[in-house]
Amino acid sequence: MKKLLFILVLFTSLSTAKAQRFSNIVYEDFVYVDYIKSVQFYLNGYELSNPMINLQDQNPLLLLFDDLNNQVEDYYYTIIHCDMDWQPSNLNEMEYIDGFSEERINDYEFSSLTLTPYINYSVSIPDRNMGITKTGNYLLVVYKKDRNPIPVITRRFVVYEPKLLVDGQLVRPNKVSKLRTHQEIDFNVYRDPKFPIRSPMQEIRAVVLQNGRWDNATIPLKPFFIRPQQLAFDYQDQIVFEGGKEFRFIDLRSLRRRNFNIASIERGVDGFEVYLAMDRARVREPYVSINDANGRFTIETQDQGDSFLSADYANVLFSYKVDQADIDQDPYILGAFNDWRISEDYRMIYNAALNAYVLKIPLKQGYYNYQYAMVPRDAEERVPSTTETEGNWHETENDYTVLIYYRPFGGRYDQVVGFATINSVRNN
């Protein structure tokens, strides 16, 4: 008994050692330095996919990023297993990693024929040197190796094993006030005799994401009721999301000609300046169905051959027309390209001469989705809202990802045993 207790204490201490080593990180998608740009993390071959992989086939995830310092650095990476609340789990790294626990990023190339020089780094996860043996939530950490590691990038990803079948659909919201503005999701989890669950109410939880976003995901939900072969998540007014509107977009694939919504392009000695046409609030405009990327972005150039090494950077000026400045809240630009984060780098400033909010940010050539969100200045929780800037429509096309977590009685970590994507249009 004492030996078993010693082993458990040892494993627990080892599992917390790595988390303590990176005590200055946040368990979110985050970029810690301003010279790292254009971070992409997706299933290899599917640039618009969420970073989620099947444990059974482990088609790798691909991480790409640019270092605008244009000086080769020794970047390393590791992964941390987390529970469903995105805190370090009780597993030791030897229990979920097959191979080395950290690796140097050896694949990098210098940009070619660009006015803005950079180095593009890439790494596949997992690879032959670092395999993954357990399902669950993971945090990828890219860092500079030192006595105290210096983090530069963190990225969330999920490893799942489809042991339970999940299906669902869009339903009409229960509240009349949300019928035209919100989307509600109902789904079922089908039990498998080969995978017995003794106490579903205690052992099963579900999380739902809209368009791959963790910042507005649902809290972990237990089944609403249980049938002999089915766990029903048929909540009333709980798995409900604002419908939003199809995303605004910028087509920066060419800096030689103006694409839609671009007012002008200027080439200077130090780089390109792109001025977008002035945007306005869309809350009073009727809903229009257009194909978008649900907030995501891609890197691509039509001016050169290699999209990752020949795509240039441009300073892009956004402007948002208003009748007058708001004294209580500020507009921010949001999208996957900035991890949906409310930061000063993406806060717009009021320009009285234009009677508009403006912001200039560097973007690599590609196709970007974005939206404007208002954020209260003095609120305790600075939660962004697109209700005033974009509006909400129940017809909007959105993707919803359902993740099923399982922790049996006495289990030490949260397994991901079910996965499904529900589209608000195709599954309606």
Protein Blocks (a to p, Z undefined) as FASTA:
>chain_A
ZZmmmmmmmmmmmmmmmmmmmmmbccddddfbfkbghiacddehiakbccdddfklopac
ddddddfklpacddddddddddfkopacfbdfklmpgcjfbdcdfbdcddehiabdcddd
ddddddfklccfbgcddddddddddfbdcdfbdcdddddddfbccdddddddfblklmmm
cccddddddddfklccfblmlmpccdddeehiaklgccddddfbdcfkbccdddehklcc
debjadddddfkbckbccehiabdcddfkbccddddddddfklpccdddddeehpacddd
fkbmblmlmpccdddddddddfbdcfkbccddddfkloopacfklcccddfklopacddd
dddedddddddddddfkbmblcddfklmnopafkbccddddddddddehiabdcdfbdcd
ddfklmZZ
